[in-house]
């Protein structure tokens, strides 16, 4: 599994490692969908909204969800995660999703030609 490094503060002194499992959990639960207001600004209130959304998911599902808990412990509730880090996570997720879409399209084209 691939891991990615994101910067979590503007000065570049703090960073965080993000795994593909984390990105897959974000995708599976559509955690970024409708998270950011139309102004496009990611501030601490957006991070708080994400935390509340995740808490709601965890409370609504009776069984413990390991991938979502790992995402919380490793990323969302990490001491280094602030609004700047969330913005970098959103950018990474968009890039990661585009790469995966491109790879799957390439695989589909290869399969069709064979």
C-alpha positions in Angstrom: 0.0 0.0 0.0 1.2 3.5 -0.8 1.6 6.2 1.7 1.6 9.9 1.1 3.0 12.8 3.2 1.0 15.9 3.7 2.1 19.2 5.3 -0.1 20.1 8.2 1.0 23.7 8.9 1.9 26.7 6.7 5.6 26.8 7.9 6.2 23.2 6.9 7.4 22.1 10.3 4.7 19.5 10.8 3.5 16.8 8.5 1.5 13.6 8.5 1.5 10.3 6.7 -1.7 9.3 4.9 -2.1 5.7 3.7 -4.3 4.4 0.9 -6.4 2.7 3.6 -7.2 6.2 5.0 -8.0 7.5 1.5 -10.2 4.5 0.8 -12.1 5.1 4.1 -12.7 8.7 3.1 -14.0 7.5 -0.2 -16.1 4.7 1.2 -18.0 7.0 3.6 -18.0 10.0 1.3 -16.5 12.1 4.2 -15.6 15.0 2.0 -18.9 15.2 0.1 -20.8 18.4 0.9 -18.2 19.2 3.6 -16.9 22.4 2.2 -19.2 25.4 1.8 -19.6 27.1 -1.6 -17.0 29.7 -0.6 -14.4 26.9 -0.8 -12.7 28.0 2.5 -11.4 25.3 4.8 -11.2 26.5 8.3 -11.4 25.0 11.8 -15.2 24.9 11.6 -15.0 22.6 8.5 -12.7 20.3 10.5 -15.1 20.3 13.4 -18.0 19.5 11.0 -15.9 16.5 9.6 -15.4 15.3 13.2 -19.1 15.5 13.9 -20.0 13.7 10.7 -17.6 10.9 11.6 -18.9 10.7 15.1 -22.4 10.4 13.8 -21.4 7.5 11.4 -19.6 5.7 14.3 -22.6 6.1 16.6 -25.1 5.0 13.9 -23.3 1.7 13.1 -23.4 -0.7 16.0 -20.4 -2.7 14.9 -17.0 -1.1 15.3 -15.6 0.0 12.0 -11.8 -0.5 12.1 -10.9 1.5 9.0 -12.9 4.5 10.1 -11.5 4.3 13.7 -8.0 4.1 12.2 -8.7 7.2 10.1 -9.8 9.0 13.2 -6.8 8.0 15.3 -4.2 8.4 12.7 -5.4 11.5 10.8 -8.6 13.4 11.8 -7.9 13.6 15.6 -4.1 13.7 15.2 -2.7 16.7 17.2 -1.1 18.0 13.9 -4.4 18.1 12.1 -5.6 21.6 11.7 -7.5 23.5 8.9 -4.3 23.7 6.8 -3.7 20.0 7.1 -7.3 19.3 6.2 -6.9 21.4 3.1 -3.8 19.4 2.1 -5.8 16.2 2.8 -8.6 17.3 0.5 -6.1 18.1 -2.3 -4.4 14.8 -1.8 -7.7 12.9 -2.0 -8.7 14.7 -5.2 -5.3 13.9 -6.8 -5.4 10.3 -5.6 -9.0 9.8 -6.9 -8.0 11.2 -10.3 -4.9 8.9 -10.5 -7.1 5.8 -9.6 -9.7 6.8 -12.2 -7.0 7.2 -14.8 -5.4 3.8 -13.9 -8.8 2.0 -14.0 -9.6 3.6 -17.4 -6.2 2.5 -18.7 -6.8 -1.1 -17.4 -10.3 -1.1 -19.0 -8.8 0.0 -22.4 -6.1 -2.6 -22.2 -8.7 -5.3 -21.4 -10.9 -4.2 -24.4 -8.0 -4.4 -26.8 -6.9 -7.9 -25.7 
